[in-house]
């Protein structure tokens, strides 16, 4: 029994001279929520298209151990003359889900479309189409769900509902979740892959990512009055790797946290400045992401 | 809800079924009416003495119906068939279908439903022309009308298959429709070449008039080629669309 829902080995995709994916190798654990992160044009949509069977790789191979795969494109569209209920019912029927109007109604309810269930899709906003796309994708109980920017067009409430729905699917389905919204990725994903310009630059957990990219540790110091003397003293220490000056504070980095913890405060005390605040600077996922994709 | 029901709903809710029936029934009325009343119409327009018009006849009524209906009707059929068969023209909609069903499961209901609708519209127009001709001028030959209609029906099957083939080459509704119509026109011109014409699907169109006018049945070659070409077009469209990336 495979432990991975998706195994990708050295996949390359070229469109004439453009390399959309460059020898990408990754694996998605079964039952996990897997984030696919990267700037525009990184190759996320191409990778999802290949996994969905809509595109063929130029080189490399992949295997999907799931029998039922659903995909939600970033800008879903449907037959405009069908109603929302008919669209979800059609999706369920094509996914060989037994004719169950309760399941369709429940899915429309969960995606916030109950009131618009019998309206034709032609009048739907982009956010409503995204909700409908999610309902149509999830109603067939897929083993593998590929979501391309599922919350991009949604208002805060819609975004919350999508994230809750994805969280509910953890363990039941494998979800590959492409997003620009790093907070969403941080909230729902167990593991992530970062793509940039078609290349995989990181694969693993978020914690491992932050630890691997953060070289050394940084503290922020704020002192009362002029800080020139403080900066000079800090720059004179060989155990400090970097001193950065901000408008109302100083950033100090060292290779080990323990060094900063044990030596920084005595140093400031020797200088004789009045310390207003002193504490570690936590790097956000966004900082790390920008570092990795630079 | 099945893909077959989706196709019937497409025809009904987009009102394309009414366009098809409207075109053919309109010309089914116009053909016999102009054949019967054209001399009076020309007379009232002051042109009666200047043009020599053939006397009204059932053959003329049916001929006028067919020539008008096939020109506009085929254009309508091509566009309506392309709307259904060129489903990759909207990639997001194509993704919905392609990730849930095979190309055969997607295409066959589209081919069948559009073809049935087009043939039904043509037969409704033909029935209208036949009844009106009988009431105004005289009854056309029933057997010849039936056989002639069967030949046109086969030609419509070929036209829809051709639209499907063009949709597999070009993922655009107007592009697929115009390519198919252009190909039908070229085949019509090629039909003027001696010895080649009787083998072409376009030869079937002439059978309607010829048979009603009492001509001989000489269409087996064209029937055979049309069946083979239609089947090949459907097969090729399935093959090409299954290889297309969206």
Interface residues (C-beta under 8 A of the other chain):
Chain A: X49 X52 X53 X54 X55 X56 X69 X70 X71 X73 X75 X76 X77 X78 X79 X81 X82 X86 X89 X90 X91 X93 X94 X95 X136 X140
Chain B: X1 X2 X3 X6 X9 X10 X13 X14 X90 X91 X92 X93 X95 X96 X98 X99 X100 X101 X245 X246
